[in-house]
Amino acid sequence: MKINNLNKVIVPIAGLGTRLLPATKAIPKEMLPVVNKPIIQYVVEEIIEAGFKEIIFITHSSKSSVENHFDQSFELETILKKRVKRRLLKEVKSISNLKISIQTIRQGQALGLGHAILCAKPIVQKEPFAVVLPDMLIKKINEKNDLFELKKEFEKSGKSQILVGRIQKKDVSSYGIVKLQNHLIKSIVEKPSLKKAPSNLFVIGRYIFNNDFFKYLKNNKSSNSGEFELTSAIQSFIKDNNEIYSRKLSGNYYDCGNKLGYLKAIVDYALQDEEHGKEFKKYLKNNYS
């Protein structure tokens, strides 16, 4: 196997989704619907389209419904078959017949995003890997898959990659913000104040790393929180003269980890729904224009 071949993607889903409570009290945030599919299904479809062969879910005891969603449901399929619901049967079967391997690992302790990624090391072993955060939905424009483009660039250059986008200055304190020199990331800071922010370019939750990055995750445990921090690990990686390149987002992003981003996703995806999009647009025009 060539060293730059990229097959595995880590998807951390162990978070409790507190920003969307009480909706997420009993339902994982990844299973909240956007029109007729849960958030996590859009993310998995994006990963498959980008050409990955294996997904590693880093999960929590409360997230069994995510695993069940991608498993076969014999009872449901039998009922749909008896009722001659062919279209729905085909759609349900397609979820459990995805052309990708899915494995799950429990994050025993809530020790941060960096720790969640570290949990996948026994499966990733010595390979490079991607990380996709499921809070962020990315809607393609002109059929361009940004994750695919990141993957293609990594396999060509062997250099770590991060997807970035431009954000309003008032929102910089909510995200990881980068400083660029051309496409090279010179520094990254987590949730800075507007005065200390190096730019208004933020990390969108799509990363590709060389395998060496694991040791930086392991060595970046916060003395205050006791958590292993991803942003601190990236900054240490950069300080050791490891190059990370950026790619600017070409699609639209929706931060479904907060209420406003989630609502925007529902509206935009509904407007483009083949079955109900036109009627929904007419409804909005008649009632809210």
C-alpha positions as CSV (number, residue, x, y, z in Angstrom):
1,M,0.0,0.0,0.0
2,K,1.3,3.4,-0.9
3,I,1.9,5.6,2.1
4,N,-0.5,8.3,0.8
5,N,-3.4,6.0,0.2
6,L,-6.2,7.3,2.4
7,N,-9.0,4.8,3.3
8,K,-10.1,5.5,6.9
9,V,-12.1,8.3,8.4
10,I,-12.8,8.8,12.0
11,V,-16.3,10.2,12.9
12,P,-16.5,11.2,16.6
13,I,-20.2,10.9,17.7
14,A,-19.7,10.6,21.5
15,G,-20.7,14.2,22.3
16,L,-24.0,14.7,24.2
17,G,-25.4,17.6,22.1
18,T,-26.1,19.9,25.0
19,R,-26.6,22.9,22.8
20,L,-29.7,21.2,21.3
21,L,-31.4,20.2,24.6
22,P,-34.1,19.2,25.3
23,A,-34.4,17.6,21.8
24,T,-31.2,15.6,22.4
25,K,-32.1,14.3,25.9
26,A,-33.1,10.9,24.5
27,I,-32.2,11.3,20.8
28,P,-28.6,11.6,19.7
29,K,-28.0,14.9,17.9
30,E,-26.7,13.0,14.9
31,M,-30.1,11.3,14.5
32,L,-32.1,14.6,14.4
33,P,-33.8,14.7,11.0
34,V,-33.1,17.2,8.2
35,V,-36.1,16.7,6.0
36,N,-36.3,12.9,5.7
37,K,-32.8,11.8,6.7
38,P,-30.9,12.1,10.0
39,I,-27.8,14.4,10.0
40,I,-25.4,11.4,10.3
41,Q,-26.7,9.9,7.1
42,Y,-25.8,13.0,5.1
43,V,-22.3,12.9,6.6
44,V,-21.9,9.2,5.8
45,E,-23.0,9.8,2.2
46,E,-20.5,12.6,1.9
47,I,-17.7,10.3,3.1
48,I,-18.7,7.5,0.7
49,E,-18.8,9.9,-2.2
50,A,-15.4,11.2,-1.3
51,G,-14.0,7.6,-1.8
52,F,-13.2,6.4,1.6
53,K,-13.5,2.7,2.4
54,E,-13.9,2.6,6.2
55,I,-15.6,4.7,8.8
56,I,-14.7,4.5,12.5
57,F,-17.5,5.8,14.7
58,I,-16.2,6.9,18.2
59,T,-19.3,6.5,20.2
60,H,-21.0,6.5,23.6
61,S,-23.5,4.2,25.3
62,S,-26.3,6.6,24.4
63,K,-25.6,6.4,20.7
64,S,-26.8,2.9,19.8
65,S,-29.5,4.3,17.5
66,V,-26.8,5.7,15.2
67,E,-25.4,2.2,14.9
68,N,-28.9,0.7,14.5
69,H,-29.7,3.2,11.7
70,F,-27.0,1.7,9.5
71,D,-27.8,-1.9,10.4
72,Q,-30.4,-4.1,8.7
73,S,-34.0,-3.9,10.0
74,F,-35.7,-7.2,9.1
75,E,-39.0,-6.3,10.8
76,L,-39.3,-3.0,9.0
77,E,-38.3,-4.4,5.6
78,T,-40.8,-7.3,6.0
79,I,-43.6,-4.8,6.8
80,L,-42.8,-2.6,3.8
81,K,-42.6,-5.6,1.5
82,K,-46.0,-6.9,2.6
83,R,-47.5,-3.4,2.1
84,V,-45.9,-3.2,-1.3
85,K,-44.0,0.0,-0.4
86,R,-41.3,-0.6,-3.0
87,R,-39.7,2.8,-3.0
88,L,-39.5,3.0,0.7
89,L,-38.2,-0.6,0.9
90,K,-35.4,0.2,-1.6
91,E,-34.5,3.3,0.4
92,V,-34.3,1.5,3.7
93,K,-32.3,-1.4,2.3
94,S,-29.8,1.1,0.7
95,I,-28.9,2.4,4.2
96,S,-27.8,-1.0,5.4
97,N,-26.1,-1.9,2.1
98,L,-23.7,1.1,1.9
99,K,-20.5,0.4,0.1
100,I,-18.3,1.1,3.1
101,S,-17.2,-0.7,6.2
102,I,-18.4,0.8,9.5
103,Q,-16.8,0.0,12.8
104,T,-17.5,1.5,16.3
105,I,-15.4,2.2,19.3
106,R,-16.7,3.3,22.7
107,Q,-15.0,6.3,24.2
108,G,-14.9,5.1,27.8
109,Q,-14.3,8.6,29.3
110,A,-15.3,12.0,28.1
111,L,-11.8,13.3,27.7
112,G,-12.3,15.6,24.7
113,L,-12.3,15.5,20.9
114,G,-8.5,14.7,20.8
115,H,-9.1,11.7,23.0
116,A,-12.0,10.5,20.9
117,I,-9.7,10.5,17.8
118,L,-7.0,8.7,19.8
119,C,-9.4,5.9,20.5
120,A,-9.3,5.0,16.8
121,K,-5.5,4.4,16.7
122,P,-5.7,0.6,17.2
123,I,-7.8,0.4,14.0
124,V,-6.0,3.1,12.0
125,Q,-2.6,1.6,13.0
126,K,0.1,3.2,10.8
127,E,-2.1,4.7,8.1
128,P,-3.0,8.3,7.5
129,F,-6.6,9.2,8.4
130,A,-9.3,11.7,8.0
131,V,-11.5,13.2,10.7
132,V,-15.1,14.3,9.9
133,L,-17.1,16.1,12.6
134,P,-20.8,15.2,12.2
135,D,-22.1,18.6,13.5
136,M,-21.2,20.2,10.2
137,L,-23.3,19.5,7.2
138,I,-21.8,20.5,3.9
139,K,-24.1,21.0,0.9
140,K,-22.4,20.8,-2.4
141,I,-22.5,23.5,-5.1
142,N,-21.8,22.5,-8.7
143,E,-21.5,18.8,-7.6
144,K,-18.0,19.5,-6.0
145,N,-17.4,17.4,-2.9
146,D,-14.9,19.3,-0.7
147,L,-13.9,16.2,1.3
148,F,-13.1,14.4,-2.0
149,E,-10.9,17.4,-3.0
150,L,-9.1,17.3,0.4
151,K,-8.5,13.6,0.0
152,K,-7.2,14.0,-3.6
153,E,-4.7,16.7,-2.6
154,F,-3.4,14.6,0.3
155,E,-2.9,11.6,-1.8
156,K,-1.0,13.7,-4.3
157,S,1.2,15.7,-1.9
158,G,1.3,13.6,1.3
159,K,0.6,16.8,3.3
160,S,-2.0,17.1,6.0
161,Q,-5.1,19.1,5.0
162,I,-7.9,21.1,6.7
163,L,-11.0,22.5,5.2
164,V,-11.7,26.2,6.1
165,G,-14.4,28.7,5.5
166,R,-15.0,32.4,6.0
167,I,-17.3,33.4,8.9
168,Q,-18.7,36.7,10.2
169,K,-16.4,38.4,12.6
170,K,-19.0,38.3,15.4
171,D,-18.8,34.5,15.3
172,V,-15.1,33.9,15.5
173,S,-15.2,33.3,19.2
174,S,-17.2,30.1,18.6
175,Y,-14.8,28.2,16.4
176,G,-11.2,27.3,15.7
177,I,-9.6,30.2,13.7
178,V,-6.6,29.9,11.4
179,K,-3.9,32.2,10.1
180,L,-2.9,31.4,6.5
181,Q,0.1,32.1,4.3
182,N,-1.2,31.4,0.8
183,H,-2.7,27.9,1.5
184,L,-0.3,27.0,4.3
185,I,-1.8,27.1,7.9
186,K,0.7,29.1,10.0
187,S,-1.3,28.9,13.3
188,I,-4.6,28.0,14.8
189,V,-6.4,29.2,17.9
190,E,-9.5,27.9,19.6
191,K,-12.4,30.3,20.1
192,P,-10.4,33.5,20.2
193,S,-11.8,36.9,21.0
194,L,-12.4,39.1,18.0
195,K,-9.3,41.2,19.0
196,K,-7.0,38.1,19.2
197,A,-8.4,36.3,16.1
198,P,-5.8,36.0,13.4
199,S,-8.5,36.1,10.7
200,N,-12.1,35.2,10.1
201,L,-11.3,31.8,8.5
202,F,-12.6,28.9,10.6
203,V,-12.1,25.2,10.6
204,I,-15.2,23.4,9.2
205,G,-14.7,20.0,10.7
206,R,-13.0,18.2,7.8
207,Y,-9.3,17.2,8.5
208,I,-6.8,14.8,7.0
209,F,-3.6,13.9,9.0
210,N,-0.4,11.9,8.5
211,N,-0.2,9.1,11.1
212,D,2.5,11.0,13.0
213,F,-0.3,13.4,14.2
214,F,-1.4,10.8,16.8
215,K,1.6,11.5,19.0
216,Y,0.6,15.2,19.1
217,L,-2.9,14.3,20.3
218,K,-1.5,12.1,23.0
219,N,0.8,14.9,24.3
220,N,-1.8,17.7,24.4
221,K,-3.7,17.1,27.5
222,S,-5.0,20.3,29.1
223,S,-3.9,20.9,32.6
224,N,-7.1,22.8,33.4
225,S,-9.8,20.5,31.9
226,G,-7.9,17.2,31.7
227,E,-9.1,16.8,28.1
228,F,-7.0,16.0,25.0
229,E,-7.5,19.0,22.8
230,L,-7.5,18.8,19.0
231,T,-6.7,22.4,18.3
232,S,-3.7,22.4,20.7
233,A,-2.4,19.3,19.0
234,I,-2.7,20.9,15.6
235,Q,-0.8,24.0,16.9
236,S,2.0,21.8,18.3
237,F,2.1,19.9,15.1
238,I,2.6,23.1,13.2
239,K,5.2,24.4,15.6
240,D,7.3,21.3,15.0
241,N,7.5,22.4,11.3
242,N,4.9,20.0,10.1
243,E,3.0,21.4,7.2
244,I,-0.8,21.6,7.1
245,Y,-2.5,23.0,4.0
246,S,-5.9,24.5,3.8
247,R,-8.7,24.3,1.2
248,K,-11.4,26.9,1.0
249,L,-14.9,25.6,1.2
250,S,-16.8,25.6,-2.1
251,G,-20.2,24.5,-0.8
252,N,-22.5,25.7,1.9
253,Y,-22.0,24.7,5.6
254,Y,-24.6,24.3,8.3
255,D,-23.5,24.0,12.0
256,C,-26.1,21.6,13.1
257,G,-24.6,21.6,16.6
258,N,-26.6,24.8,17.3
259,K,-30.2,25.6,16.9
260,L,-29.9,28.3,14.2
261,G,-27.6,26.3,12.0
262,Y,-29.9,23.3,12.3
263,L,-32.9,25.4,11.4
264,K,-31.1,26.8,8.4
265,A,-30.2,23.3,7.2
266,I,-33.8,22.2,7.4
267,V,-35.1,25.1,5.4
268,D,-32.4,24.9,2.7
269,Y,-32.6,21.1,2.3
270,A,-36.4,21.3,2.3
271,L,-36.4,23.9,-0.5
272,Q,-34.4,21.5,-2.7
273,D,-36.4,18.4,-1.9
274,E,-37.6,16.7,-5.1
275,E,-40.9,15.7,-3.7
276,H,-42.0,18.8,-1.6
277,G,-39.5,21.6,-2.4
278,K,-41.7,23.6,-4.8
279,E,-44.7,23.4,-2.5
280,F,-42.6,24.3,0.5
281,K,-41.2,27.3,-1.3
282,K,-44.7,28.4,-2.2
283,Y,-45.8,28.0,1.4
284,L,-42.9,30.2,2.6
285,K,-43.6,32.9,-0.1
286,N,-47.3,33.0,0.8
287,N,-46.8,33.1,4.6
288,Y,-43.4,34.9,5.2
289,S,-42.6,37.1,2.3
